[in-house]
């Protein structure tokens, strides 16, 4: 059971870290004027965050069903990754929308 929990925690860290990286890539793409790419990266970021939340939910359900999750440095690290990824994702979304609003709309005429 302990090994399974460690694997879940590592999956949580990986998913959250991937989500954060995708959000940062999305910001860079938007800054370069590639808004469609930024949107695609944010969709991938959302998928990774769903993965992270599923891991987290699994750990919460395990605890509520009588299998306490030990508070280890690895678990604290995982939760830090999740919170950081959530913050970066939210800020990336706001930054991309600010960039989109500041980008002059293409005119359909010449």
N, C-alpha and C positions, 0 to 999 in steps of 0.2 A: 504493500500500500504506500509506503514511504517513497519508493522509487517512482511509482505512478504519480504521486503528488509533485515530486521534483520535476518530472517530465511536463506536467501541466503548468507548473510555474515557469519553466524554461520556454514553453510555447507562448505563455503570456508575455514574457519579456520580449521574445522575438516578434510577435505580432505587434505589440505596442511600439517597439523600436522601428519596425518596418513602416508603420503608420506615420510616425514622426518624420522619418526620412522622406516618405512620399509627399507629405505636406510641405516640407522644405523645398523639394524639387518643384512642386506646383507653384510656390512663390517665385522661384527663379524663372520658371517658364513664363509666368505672367509678366514679370519684370522685363523679359525679353520680347514681350508682345505676342506670345504664343498662348492665347487664352483658351483655345480648344484643348491644347495639350495640358494646360493647368487644370481644366475641368476633368479631363480623363484621369489625371493623377489624383485628384481629390476623390473621384469615384473609387479608385483603388485603395486610397487611404481609408475611406469608409468601410470597405470590405475587411481590411486589416483590423480596424477598430471593432467590427462585429466579432471577428475571431477572438480578439483580446477580451471582449465582454463575455463571450461564451465560456472562455477559460475561467474568468473571474466568477461568473455565475455558477459554474460547476464547483468551484472551491467553496462558495457560499452555501450551496445546497448540501455539500458534503458536511460542512460544519453544522448546519441546522438539522441534519439527519443523524447527528451523534458522532461524527468523525472530525474532531477538532483539527483545525489547520494550525500547525505550529508557527509561531511568529519567529521566523528565522531571518537572518540578514538577506538571504535570497528572496524571501517573500516581501520584505520591505523594499528591496531593489525592484522587484516586479511591480509593486504598487506605485512606486516612484515613476517607473517607465509609463505606466498607464496614465497617471495624472499629467505627466509632461506631454505625452502624445495628445491627450484631449485638449490641453491648452494650446499647443502648437497648431493642431487641426482647426480649432475655433479661430485663432488669430489668422491663420492662412486663409481661411474662408473670407474673413473681413478684408484682409489685404488684397485678395484677388478681386473682390467686388469694388474696392476703392480704385484699383488699377483699371478695372473695366469701366467704371464711371468716368475716369479721367482720360480714357482713350477716345479720341474723336471718332464718332461714328462714320463709317464709310458712306459716302454719298452715292446714290444710285445713278447719278449723272456726272458728266465731265464738265 
